[in-house]
Amino acid sequence: MAQAKLKTDTKPDSYKNYIGGRWVKPASGGMMENLNPADTRDVVGLFPASTAEDVDAAVNAAVEAFPKWKATPAPKRAEILYKLGQILIERKERFAQDMTREMGKVLKETRGDVQEAIDMTFYTAGEGRRLHGYTTPSELPDKMAMCVRQPIGVSALITPWNFPMAIPSWKMMPALICGNTLVIKPAEDTPLSTINLVKAAEEAGVPPGVINIVMGVGEQAGAPLTAHPGVRLVSFTGSTDTGRIVATKAAQTDKICSLEMGGKNVIMVMEDADLDLAAEGAVWGAFGTSGQRCTAASRIVVHKRVYKKFVEKLTERTKPLRIGNGLNKNVEVGPVINQDAVEKILYYIGVGKDKDGATLHLGGNRLDKGEYRNGYFIEPTIFTDVAPRMRIAQEEIFGPVLSVIPCRDLDEAIEIGNSVKYGLSASIYTRDVNRAFTAMEAMNTGIFYVNSSTIGAEVHLPFGGTKATGNGHREGAMASSLDIFSEWKAIYVDYSGKLQKAQIDEFKIAGS
Ligand code: ADP
């Protein structure tokens, strides 16, 4: 098997923040190492460990650039996005390679991640010639009423490491098309993919100061950004715990705040389901991206009549999964992101075995020998005989750990499915249309699939969830992203030439 090329003998590349159209070193001079999670001897690069001073400079640049960008006609802003989309297409392969190297997921998936950014960029560019508002009748004569979307100002985008180009693009493109300027703070583990996106945007002609990138750890670079008085909007994707901190900070200076947080997603397998299809979907949902998607299927609720057979099929498909460095073509499951993730996942495997009392059916170990010795690899792990209230069935593990829970019927499956604090994605495998529709209506989630896994959102549909997954916003689908990144302005034009008073003046209907 071809091994991924290591750069151990060369000096790692050093990267800078992008502020006001210039690539600049962080004020403190501090840098962070970004390591390849499949082989930590491979240093992807050195990235700025920014602090409040850098954040301040970036926000000031964005404040300064705002009036001109706001005044740029939306169709002209869109032309830049079309160019950007084209550049992303040309660089797709290189960006995917960079992403696998810094994040770990396999190439097939990182190509998908870049593709999602391409899709989002073109999709949003089309909006440059729409950005529709509407007109509506006034209750008074000789008066016109309408409303238009207006940009909000400086947007702070705080993004996680699991979709290092797709998620920044979900936020960046709608922010730009609406006429906002922005500062993005990518996750500390995956800054390179966001730099690739920002450099492509620079090349496409986004003017200086419109996009700024500040890298660094959450508390040092993210926190001052959420607190900065120059920022009007914070759009965050990450864990529920951090999201709450961000929302609290944002509220103190009256910022608009959109949060996209955790999930504990469920696949329900009914006794009439195509079990092969369901097992295939379960494996993809649970172990794709090593389970590190907010939409990952971490619970499978299976009708007891097909439970045994389904577990057999699931096991047959999971056992041969090839784990390794995602840059190698035949690898299907890459590493997890870092040492903290390894520890958290192993902790939950311990809880499942020793405290919850579930059956550890498959996997459960860290791989640290041979080709795995320098990486963060964990075996795809299946727990069976899981009860819905066990911690492994309730808490987000964010790793390749799947809980299989037996159920009696659809009603119980729905009850179990809804019994967690999150509400992102759910799915049902059944051939019965009545059951499919019943579950579709009953599941309290933002995303629902029939005869498909819990993952695979498309950019033109709303993405987000209920309960602790979010705070009511949706990304993706144009109308909902525009609602995050623009504010409505209601406009009344009175051409009667006299003072007319809404709710007070009486209008006489002619002839009455
Ligand atoms: P995860 O647990 O998935 O690593 P987090 O929710 O901690 O994710 O991080 C998501 C993003 O939020 C990252 O860019 C991270 O640096 C940032 N972040 C972490 N802590 C804070 C904070 N206190 N304020 C603002 N941003 C933060």
Residues whose N, C-alpha, C, O or C-beta is under 5 A from the ligand:
A	BS01	ADP	I158 T159 P160 K185 P186 A187 E188 G216 V217 G218 E219 G222 A223 T237 G238 S239 T242 I245
